[in-house]
Amino acid sequence: MIVEPPEPTSARWTHSDPATADLAAQLRRNLHAWLDARQLSDIAPDVVLASYEVMANSVEHAYRDESSPGPLTLTAVHENLVLTVTVSDAGTWKRAEPTPHRGRGLVLADAITDHMAVDHGSGTETTLTWDLDHSER
């Protein structure tokens, strides 16, 4: 599977494919390139890390009871002084108990965003937001 990189001039980018580790890795690379092209290199490491942690959760957990993975969708929007990345899947949510070496991805993502919201409606949708007005990083 080849994920085409987003248009660097586009303020909105979305991609959806079956939730696999390869997809998450490609989306991570393309997200970083898109952020660089949008002159957001200073916050790109935090954005990419938080987004990847959420994508990894979808890949690993959303479709664990299914015979094949369902969709993983990443949408990035850079408008005005706000950057929003939304990761969604159509899987089922089950709270995992953290272990000494795992289970800290959402905590990490929350710590490096200005706002994080998780909705467990039909699937899981996690929205990560950075306020660029005060993110002088």
Backbone as a chain_set.jsonl record, in Angstrom:
{"seq": "MIVEPPEPTSARWTHSDPATADLAAQLRRNLHAWLDARQLSDIAPDVVLASYEVMANSVEHAYRDESSPGPLTLTAVHENLVLTVTVSDAGTWKRAEPTPHRGRGLVLADAITDHMAVDHGSGTETTLTWDLDHSER", "coords": {"N": [[0.84, -1.171, 0.0], [0.562, 2.159, -0.868], [0.656, 5.308, 0.39], [-0.331, 8.288, -0.749], [1.418, 11.343, -0.503], [0.204, 14.302, 1.163], [-1.043, 17.324, -0.409], [1.105, 19.992, -0.078], [0.215, 22.617, 0.034], [-2.363, 22.497, 0.797], [-4.742, 23.164, 3.289], [-6.125, 21.279, 4.584], [-6.075, 17.824, 5.131], [-6.798, 14.476, 4.523], [-6.877, 10.96, 5.069], [-7.776, 7.585, 4.548], [-7.655, 4.142, 5.236], [-7.353, 0.531, 5.578], [-6.651, -0.329, 8.963], [-3.476, -0.748, 9.655], [-0.129, -1.528, 10.744], [1.754, -0.724, 8.86], [0.317, 1.252, 7.457], [-0.024, 3.188, 9.496], [2.65, 3.925, 9.925], [3.31, 5.035, 7.424], [1.478, 7.157, 7.334], [2.414, 8.639, 9.481], [4.94, 9.52, 8.512], [4.085, 11.022, 6.263], [2.467, 12.934, 7.492], [4.378, 14.349, 8.944], [5.9, 15.46, 6.828], [3.934, 17.075, 5.638], [3.425, 18.889, 7.715], [5.933, 20.139, 7.872], [5.97, 21.37, 5.333], [3.945, 23.185, 5.711], [5.108, 24.984, 7.301], [5.337, 24.328, 9.997], [7.271, 23.07, 11.403], [8.427, 23.367, 13.903], [6.646, 22.373, 15.811], [6.178, 19.903, 14.857], [7.426, 17.412, 15.79], [6.022, 16.854, 18.251], [3.357, 16.781, 17.331], [3.401, 14.684, 15.483], [4.234, 12.542, 17.109], [2.138, 12.391, 19.06], [-0.058, 11.907, 17.358], [0.724, 9.491, 16.174], [0.775, 7.775, 18.383], [-1.954, 7.597, 18.945], [-2.884, 6.523, 16.516], [-1.562, 4.051, 16.625], [-2.907, 2.845, 18.729], [-5.417, 2.43, 17.517], [-4.676, 0.642, 15.474], [-3.722, -1.54, 16.949], [-5.781, -2.189, 18.794], [-8.488, -1.59, 17.994], [-9.739, -3.351, 16.176], [-9.463, -5.883, 17.187], [-11.099, -8.088, 17.634], [-11.943, -8.791, 15.157], [-11.79, -10.347, 11.881], [-10.311, -9.071, 9.956], [-8.653, -5.889, 9.573], [-10.501, -2.873, 10.059], [-11.365, 0.455, 8.905], [-8.981, 3.091, 9.347], [-8.771, 6.43, 9.895], [-7.141, 9.427, 9.269], [-7.215, 12.841, 9.777], [-6.021, 16.002, 9.129], [-6.008, 19.402, 9.94], [-5.202, 22.693, 9.299], [-5.946, 25.687, 10.221], [-6.302, 29.147, 10.489], [-5.058, 29.973, 13.546], [-4.847, 27.433, 14.577], [-4.16, 23.999, 14.856], [-5.446, 20.923, 14.068], [-5.676, 17.495, 14.568], [-7.294, 14.608, 13.743], [-7.984, 11.318, 14.573], [-9.603, 8.448, 13.637], [-11.529, 5.445, 14.033], [-13.515, 2.538, 13.286], [-13.864, 0.64, 15.139], [-14.137, -1.29, 18.227], [-14.22, -0.14, 21.588], [-12.254, -0.839, 24.382], [-11.276, -0.483, 27.551], [-7.953, -0.655, 28.437], [-5.805, -2.063, 30.848], [-3.054, -0.371, 32.16], [0.318, -1.471, 31.875], [3.6, -2.025, 33.269], [5.212, -1.424, 31.048], [3.606, -0.597, 28.971], [0.595, 0.994, 27.651], [0.447, 3.763, 27.941], [0.047, 5.554, 25.92], [-2.178, 7.317, 25.264], [-2.079, 8.999, 27.467], [0.416, 10.181, 27.11], [-0.04, 11.439, 24.611], [-2.02, 13.284, 25.363], [-0.543, 14.872, 27.081], [1.172, 16.297, 25.41], [-0.321, 17.863, 23.773], [-2.465, 20.724, 23.253], [-5.088, 20.348, 23.691], [-7.056, 17.447, 24.081], [-9.51, 15.217, 22.959], [-11.535, 12.386, 23.371], [-13.803, 10.324, 21.827], [-16.044, 7.757, 22.194], [-18.107, 6.792, 20.481], [-19.598, 5.607, 17.769], [-17.334, 3.562, 17.06], [-14.033, 4.833, 17.628], [-13.037, 8.149, 18.088], [-10.459, 10.357, 18.151], [-9.461, 13.542, 18.929], [-6.951, 15.813, 18.485], [-5.55, 18.839, 19.45], [-3.749, 21.814, 18.762], [-2.992, 24.989, 19.861], [-1.816, 27.407, 18.02], [-1.227, 30.018, 18.453], [-0.209, 30.409, 20.975], [1.742, 28.532, 20.986], [4.561, 28.904, 20.819], [7.106, 27.418, 20.048]], "CA": [[0.0, 0.0, 0.0], [1.284, 3.43, -0.926], [-0.166, 6.444, 0.784], [0.143, 9.482, -1.427], [1.586, 12.479, 0.412], [-0.776, 15.379, 0.97], [-0.599, 18.544, -1.068], [1.612, 20.872, 0.981], [-0.51, 23.885, 0.098], [-3.705, 22.243, 1.298], [-4.907, 23.377, 4.733], [-6.826, 20.11, 5.118], [-5.621, 16.574, 4.547], [-7.401, 13.299, 5.139], [-6.585, 9.683, 4.426], [-8.399, 6.442, 5.213], [-7.322, 2.826, 4.711], [-7.399, -0.441, 6.672], [-5.749, -0.016, 10.085], [-2.318, -1.621, 9.757], [1.089, -0.863, 11.209], [2.357, -0.058, 7.699], [-0.424, 2.483, 7.202], [0.31, 4.163, 10.541], [4.011, 4.411, 9.673], [3.275, 5.925, 6.263], [0.771, 8.384, 7.716], [3.335, 9.395, 10.345], [5.918, 10.2, 7.644], [3.403, 12.029, 5.445], [2.046, 14.017, 8.377], [5.567, 15.164, 9.233], [6.221, 16.235, 5.621], [2.893, 18.093, 5.482], [3.676, 19.922, 8.735], [7.115, 20.895, 7.428], [5.575, 22.203, 4.195], [3.068, 24.235, 6.226], [5.975, 25.775, 8.187], [5.025, 23.959, 11.378], [8.344, 22.15, 11.803], [8.752, 23.507, 15.322], [5.778, 21.519, 16.629], [5.992, 18.625, 14.161], [7.709, 16.211, 16.593], [4.928, 16.594, 19.182], [2.155, 16.439, 16.571], [3.59, 13.351, 14.903], [4.259, 11.567, 18.198], [0.788, 12.239, 19.615], [-0.892, 11.288, 16.33], [1.134, 8.1, 16.004], [0.316, 7.013, 19.557], [-3.386, 7.343, 18.765], [-3.017, 5.57, 15.407], [-1.105, 2.74, 17.106], [-4.023, 2.276, 19.499], [-6.409, 1.927, 16.565], [-4.12, -0.533, 14.799], [-3.575, -2.666, 17.868], [-6.931, -2.541, 19.622], [-9.84, -1.331, 17.481], [-10.316, -4.46, 15.428], [-8.867, -7.103, 17.742], [-12.056, -9.19, 17.56], [-12.357, -8.915, 13.758], [-10.888, -11.168, 11.064], [-9.437, -8.162, 9.208], [-8.795, -4.539, 10.117], [-11.392, -1.894, 9.461], [-10.712, 1.708, 8.52], [-8.298, 4.073, 10.197], [-8.798, 7.694, 9.162], [-6.427, 10.559, 9.851], [-7.535, 14.127, 9.162], [-5.256, 17.114, 9.693], [-6.53, 20.69, 9.484], [-4.445, 23.854, 9.774], [-6.719, 26.88, 9.9], [-6.044, 30.272, 11.379], [-3.966, 29.681, 14.482], [-5.161, 26.153, 15.224], [-3.879, 22.756, 14.15], [-6.25, 19.835, 14.612], [-5.488, 16.18, 13.964], [-8.309, 13.672, 14.215], [-7.769, 9.92, 14.209], [-10.829, 7.721, 13.939], [-11.69, 4.074, 13.562], [-14.878, 2.04, 13.451], [-13.743, -0.534, 15.989], [-14.749, -1.281, 19.55], [-13.366, 0.388, 22.65], [-12.152, -1.598, 25.621], [-10.225, 0.139, 28.352], [-6.866, -1.571, 28.778], [-5.075, -1.749, 32.072], [-1.645, -0.114, 31.872], [1.331, -2.347, 32.444], [4.81, -1.214, 33.457], [5.859, -1.056, 29.792], [2.615, -0.294, 27.937], [-0.643, 1.61, 28.102], [0.619, 5.172, 28.273], [-0.022, 6.338, 24.688], [-3.127, 8.433, 25.354], [-1.565, 9.925, 28.484], [1.48, 10.923, 26.436], [-0.658, 12.321, 23.61], [-2.683, 14.369, 26.081], [0.474, 15.743, 27.683], [1.89, 17.116, 24.423], [-1.285, 18.643, 22.986], [-3.151, 21.748, 24.041], [-6.384, 19.766, 24.056], [-7.333, 16.137, 23.501], [-10.843, 14.704, 23.248], [-11.752, 11.035, 22.876], [-15.224, 9.99, 21.753], [-16.253, 6.334, 21.93], [-19.457, 6.601, 19.946], [-19.528, 4.542, 16.779], [-15.887, 3.504, 16.899], [-13.333, 5.789, 18.479], [-12.511, 9.337, 17.419], [-9.603, 11.134, 19.037], [-9.131, 14.831, 18.337], [-5.781, 16.45, 19.094], [-5.549, 20.242, 19.036], [-2.668, 22.696, 19.182], [-3.267, 26.419, 19.695], [-0.549, 27.901, 17.489], [-1.023, 31.377, 18.922], [0.664, 30.382, 22.159], [2.691, 27.437, 20.856], [5.839, 29.447, 20.339], [8.032, 26.37, 20.466]], "C": [[0.891, 1.243, 0.0], [0.3, 4.536, -0.596], [0.432, 7.679, 0.131], [0.301, 10.616, -0.423], [0.558, 13.566, 0.13], [-0.169, 16.533, 0.188], [-0.122, 19.512, 0.011], [0.864, 22.187, 1.102], [-1.913, 23.723, 0.659], [-3.756, 22.413, 2.814], [-5.618, 22.203, 5.391], [-6.345, 18.88, 4.365], [-6.295, 15.431, 5.273], [-7.032, 12.06, 4.344], [-7.21, 8.571, 5.244], [-8.039, 5.164, 4.475], [-7.452, 1.832, 5.854], [-6.286, -0.181, 7.7], [-4.65, -1.066, 10.204], [-1.131, -0.825, 10.267], [1.771, -0.129, 10.06], [1.65, 1.253, 7.385], [-0.046, 3.551, 8.228], [1.703, 4.746, 10.318], [4.037, 5.373, 8.493], [2.566, 7.24, 6.593], [1.646, 9.256, 8.606], [4.332, 10.171, 9.489], [5.257, 11.314, 6.832], [2.918, 13.206, 6.281], [3.226, 14.934, 8.674], [5.928, 16.036, 8.03], [5.21, 17.353, 5.399], [3.095, 19.237, 6.482], [4.877, 20.778, 8.354], [6.746, 21.849, 6.301], [4.686, 23.364, 4.635], [3.798, 25.133, 7.222], [5.615, 25.575, 9.653], [6.057, 22.974, 11.917], [8.644, 22.206, 13.288], [7.867, 22.634, 16.218], [5.582, 20.132, 16.017], [6.333, 17.41, 15.029], [6.585, 15.863, 17.574], [3.67, 16.13, 18.448], [2.258, 15.014, 16.038], [3.58, 12.284, 15.999], [2.857, 11.325, 18.76], [-0.127, 11.516, 18.622], [-0.556, 9.814, 16.162], [0.698, 7.242, 17.189], [-1.159, 6.654, 19.417], [-3.608, 6.348, 17.625], [-2.623, 4.166, 15.843], [-2.188, 2.063, 17.94], [-5.084, 1.696, 18.572], [-5.923, 0.649, 15.895], [-4.14, -1.747, 15.724], [-4.881, -3.122, 18.512], [-8.305, -2.472, 18.951], [-10.508, -2.548, 16.862], [-9.817, -5.815, 15.926], [-9.804, -8.302, 17.676], [-12.554, -9.439, 16.134], [-11.348, -9.773, 12.988], [-9.944, -10.319, 10.211], [-9.665, -6.741, 9.73], [-9.786, -3.691, 9.334], [-10.642, -0.603, 9.208], [-10.065, 2.462, 9.684], [-8.254, 5.341, 9.357], [-8.045, 8.752, 9.947], [-6.827, 11.798, 9.064], [-6.741, 15.206, 9.89], [-5.765, 18.407, 9.081], [-5.706, 21.792, 10.137], [-5.185, 25.098, 9.303], [-6.477, 27.928, 10.959], [-4.872, 29.917, 12.289], [-4.218, 28.394, 15.251], [-4.781, 25.007, 14.287], [-4.674, 21.661, 14.844], [-5.946, 18.562, 13.836], [-6.523, 15.262, 14.595], [-7.981, 12.291, 13.681], [-9.037, 9.169, 14.595], [-10.767, 6.306, 13.384], [-13.131, 3.665, 13.813], [-14.905, 0.802, 14.34], [-14.451, -0.381, 17.319], [-13.724, -0.837, 20.585], [-13.41, -0.545, 23.849], [-10.982, -1.002, 26.384], [-9.202, -0.929, 28.738], [-6.219, -1.119, 30.082], [-3.618, -1.506, 31.72], [-0.755, -1.158, 32.544], [2.586, -1.502, 32.631], [5.443, -0.723, 32.155], [4.899, -0.648, 28.686], [1.454, 0.482, 28.527], [-0.548, 3.072, 28.469], [0.461, 6.102, 27.068], [-0.957, 7.522, 24.759], [-2.699, 9.455, 26.396], [-0.469, 10.801, 27.873], [0.89, 11.906, 25.43], [-1.32, 13.516, 24.279], [-1.671, 15.365, 26.631], [1.141, 16.674, 26.672], [0.959, 17.829, 23.441], [-1.814, 19.766, 23.869], [-4.525, 21.257, 24.478], [-6.522, 18.42, 23.36], [-8.733, 15.712, 23.915], [-10.969, 13.33, 22.614], [-13.242, 10.739, 22.955], [-15.353, 8.524, 21.358], [-17.673, 6.08, 21.468], [-19.46, 5.389, 19.038], [-18.067, 4.41, 16.372], [-15.26, 4.474, 17.886], [-12.809, 6.928, 17.629], [-11.727, 10.135, 18.45], [-9.192, 12.401, 18.304], [-8.032, 15.483, 19.161], [-5.696, 17.877, 18.561], [-4.347, 20.978, 19.605], [-3.077, 24.129, 18.862], [-1.957, 27.064, 19.285], [-0.25, 29.327, 17.933], [-0.097, 31.415, 20.128], [1.701, 29.267, 22.089], [3.991, 27.931, 20.228], [6.93, 28.493, 20.779], [9.298, 26.42, 19.679]], "O": [[1.844, 1.347, 0.773], [-0.748, 4.673, -1.228], [1.563, 8.065, 0.424], [-0.575, 10.832, 0.414], [0.1, 13.727, -1.001], [1.05, 16.697, 0.131], [-0.881, 19.823, 0.929], [0.876, 22.811, 2.163], [-2.578, 24.714, 0.964], [-2.918, 21.872, 3.536], [-5.705, 22.136, 6.617], [-6.223, 18.884, 3.14], [-6.358, 15.42, 6.502], [-6.892, 12.099, 3.121], [-7.184, 8.6, 6.474], [-8.108, 5.101, 3.248], [-7.643, 2.243, 6.998], [-5.151, 0.141, 7.351], [-4.858, -2.136, 10.778], [-1.132, 0.405, 10.227], [2.307, 0.962, 10.252], [2.3, 2.254, 7.083], [0.222, 4.695, 7.861], [1.906, 5.945, 10.507], [4.704, 6.406, 8.547], [3.01, 8.31, 6.175], [1.618, 10.482, 8.495], [4.546, 11.362, 9.72], [5.798, 12.414, 6.723], [2.955, 14.349, 5.826], [3.086, 16.157, 8.656], [6.229, 17.219, 8.191], [5.587, 18.46, 5.014], [2.951, 20.408, 6.132], [4.843, 22.0, 8.496], [7.161, 23.008, 6.307], [4.678, 24.415, 3.993], [3.174, 25.946, 7.905], [5.591, 26.52, 10.441], [5.753, 22.149, 12.779], [9.067, 21.211, 13.875], [8.31, 22.202, 17.282], [4.899, 19.287, 16.595], [5.578, 16.438, 15.005], [6.234, 14.691, 17.711], [2.996, 15.199, 18.89], [1.31, 14.236, 16.135], [2.972, 11.228, 15.822], [2.441, 10.177, 18.916], [-0.881, 10.621, 19.004], [-1.453, 8.982, 16.023], [0.292, 6.095, 17.004], [-1.564, 5.536, 19.736], [-4.423, 5.435, 17.749], [-3.279, 3.194, 15.47], [-2.365, 0.848, 17.864], [-5.592, 0.6, 18.811], [-6.678, -0.314, 15.765], [-4.528, -2.843, 15.32], [-5.068, -4.315, 18.75], [-9.199, -3.234, 19.318], [-11.714, -2.745, 17.014], [-9.758, -6.779, 15.162], [-9.333, -9.439, 17.664], [-13.487, -10.215, 15.931], [-10.195, -9.907, 13.398], [-8.891, -10.798, 9.791], [-10.731, -6.429, 10.259], [-9.888, -3.787, 8.111], [-9.414, -0.57, 9.288], [-10.545, 2.458, 10.817], [-7.754, 5.326, 8.232], [-8.282, 8.947, 11.139], [-6.783, 11.804, 7.834], [-6.787, 15.306, 11.116], [-5.935, 18.507, 7.866], [-5.534, 21.823, 11.356], [-5.071, 25.511, 8.148], [-6.449, 27.644, 12.156], [-3.791, 29.591, 11.798], [-3.855, 28.272, 16.421], [-5.05, 25.05, 13.087], [-4.585, 21.492, 16.06], [-5.958, 18.552, 12.605], [-6.616, 15.152, 15.817], [-7.732, 12.115, 12.488], [-9.49, 9.244, 15.737], [-10.064, 6.015, 12.417], [-13.876, 4.379, 14.484], [-15.851, 0.015, 14.299], [-15.254, 0.53, 17.516], [-12.531, -1.12, 20.472], [-14.48, -0.982, 24.272], [-9.843, -1.018, 25.917], [-9.551, -1.97, 29.295], [-6.111, 0.075, 30.359], [-2.999, -2.336, 31.054], [-1.05, -1.65, 33.633], [2.619, -0.355, 32.183], [6.141, 0.29, 32.157], [5.336, -0.377, 27.567], [1.337, 0.617, 29.745], [-1.374, 3.575, 29.23], [0.711, 7.303, 27.176], [-0.584, 8.625, 24.36], [-2.934, 10.651, 26.224], [-0.434, 12.012, 28.094], [1.276, 13.074, 25.401], [-1.188, 14.644, 23.804], [-1.923, 16.57, 26.642], [1.628, 17.739, 27.051], [1.399, 18.335, 22.409], [-1.628, 19.754, 25.086], [-5.059, 21.692, 25.499], [-6.151, 18.271, 22.195], [-9.104, 15.832, 25.083], [-10.567, 13.124, 21.469], [-13.863, 10.884, 24.008], [-14.839, 8.101, 20.323], [-18.364, 5.227, 22.025], [-19.337, 4.259, 19.509], [-17.618, 5.077, 15.44], [-15.892, 4.882, 18.861], [-12.21, 6.706, 16.576], [-12.259, 10.536, 19.484], [-8.645, 12.347, 17.203], [-8.167, 15.677, 20.369], [-5.764, 18.093, 17.351], [-3.974, 20.796, 20.764], [-3.461, 24.441, 17.735], [-1.073, 27.249, 20.121], [0.883, 29.789, 17.796], [0.701, 32.34, 20.282], [2.462, 29.076, 23.037], [4.442, 27.405, 19.21], [7.607, 28.738, 21.777], [10.195, 25.606, 19.9]]}, "num_chains": 1, "name": "protein.A"}
